[in-house]
Amino acid sequence: MNFRVITMAGLALALAACTTTGVATNPIEARWNGQQAGAFFAKFGPPITDVETGGTTLYTWRGGYKTRAVPAVYEDLGNGKKGKLLKPARSEYLRCEVQLTVSPDYVIRGVRTVVDKRTDGKSYCEEFLAGE
């Protein structure tokens, strides 16, 4: 009987020591879950805010500022000729904002995108934060 109790207590302690990172729901989480938050902040800059919630800290990070020129789109008349202007040229102002859930041992446990821009099915935050 004592052996069973000791074994169960040991198993409970072993499981309590485990931490999970959760299932990655996007490429940013796939890249950063389980990594040290210090590595993230060293690469991309410091967070703008931090809030302690229970045993974790929620950091808000903003960055990746970029201006991208989007060319005009014209009607295609064939033989390399352009027709009527369909969309004028413009500038896109891109930035990324994410919230990082960080455990007490300073390991990233989750990443949630707050501000992002999708173009042609691609996310700017994914391109900026998950690309190597």
C-alpha positions in Angstrom: 0.0 0.0 0.0 2.8 2.5 0.9 4.6 1.6 -2.3 1.5 2.5 -4.3 1.1 5.9 -2.5 4.8 6.7 -3.0 4.6 5.8 -6.6 1.5 7.9 -7.2 3.0 10.8 -5.3 6.2 10.6 -7.5 4.1 10.5 -10.6 2.1 13.5 -9.5 5.3 15.4 -8.9 6.7 14.5 -12.2 3.6 15.6 -14.1 3.4 18.8 -12.1 6.9 19.7 -13.2 5.9 19.3 -16.9 5.0 22.5 -18.7 3.2 22.5 -22.0 3.5 24.8 -24.9 0.2 23.9 -26.5 -0.5 23.1 -30.2 0.9 25.7 -32.6 -2.0 27.3 -34.5 0.1 29.5 -36.8 3.7 29.7 -38.1 4.6 32.3 -35.5 3.7 29.9 -32.7 5.4 27.0 -34.4 8.6 29.1 -34.5 8.5 30.6 -31.0 6.5 28.4 -28.7 8.9 26.8 -26.2 11.7 29.3 -26.9 13.1 31.8 -24.4 11.3 35.2 -24.5 14.7 36.9 -24.1 15.7 35.5 -27.5 12.5 36.9 -29.1 13.0 40.4 -27.5 16.8 40.4 -28.4 15.9 39.7 -32.0 12.9 42.1 -32.4 13.1 44.6 -29.6 11.5 45.1 -26.2 7.8 44.7 -25.5 5.6 47.8 -25.1 3.6 46.5 -22.2 3.6 43.6 -19.8 0.8 42.4 -17.5 1.0 39.6 -14.9 -1.9 37.3 -15.0 -1.8 34.5 -12.5 1.4 32.5 -13.0 2.1 33.9 -16.5 3.0 37.3 -18.0 1.3 38.7 -21.1 3.7 40.8 -23.1 2.5 43.1 -26.0 5.1 43.6 -28.7 4.8 46.0 -31.7 7.3 46.4 -34.5 8.2 45.4 -38.1 7.3 48.8 -39.5 7.6 48.8 -43.2 6.3 50.8 -46.2 5.6 48.8 -49.3 4.8 50.2 -52.8 1.9 48.5 -54.5 2.0 49.1 -58.3 -1.0 50.2 -60.3 -3.2 47.5 -62.0 -4.3 48.0 -65.6 -6.7 46.1 -67.9 -4.8 43.6 -70.0 -5.5 44.1 -73.7 -3.1 41.4 -74.9 0.1 41.7 -76.9 1.7 43.6 -73.9 -0.8 46.5 -74.2 -2.4 48.1 -71.2 -6.0 49.3 -71.1 -8.0 51.2 -68.5 -6.6 51.8 -65.0 -8.3 49.3 -62.6 -6.5 50.2 -59.4 -4.1 53.1 -58.8 -0.7 52.7 -57.3 -0.5 53.1 -53.6 1.6 52.7 -50.5 0.9 50.1 -47.8 2.0 50.8 -44.2 2.8 47.5 -42.5 3.3 46.7 -38.9 2.9 43.8 -36.6 1.6 43.5 -33.1 1.5 40.3 -31.0 0.8 39.2 -27.5 3.2 36.7 -26.0 2.1 34.5 -23.1 5.3 33.8 -21.1 5.6 31.4 -18.2 7.4 32.2 -14.9 10.6 30.6 -16.3 10.5 33.1 -19.2 9.5 30.6 -21.9 7.0 31.6 -24.5 3.8 29.5 -24.2 1.6 31.2 -26.7 1.6 33.9 -29.4 -1.6 35.7 -30.5 -1.6 38.2 -33.4 -3.3 41.5 -32.6 -2.5 43.7 -35.6 -1.6 42.2 -39.0 -2.0 42.8 -42.7 -2.8 39.9 -45.1 -1.9 40.3 -48.8 -2.3 37.5 -51.3 -3.0 35.0 -48.5 0.2 35.8 -46.7 0.4 37.4 -43.3 3.0 40.1 -42.8 3.5 39.1 -39.1 4.1 35.5 -40.2 6.6 36.6 -42.8 8.4 39.0 -40.4 8.4 36.9 -37.1 8.4 33.3 -38.4 10.8 33.8 -41.3 14.5 33.0 -40.8 
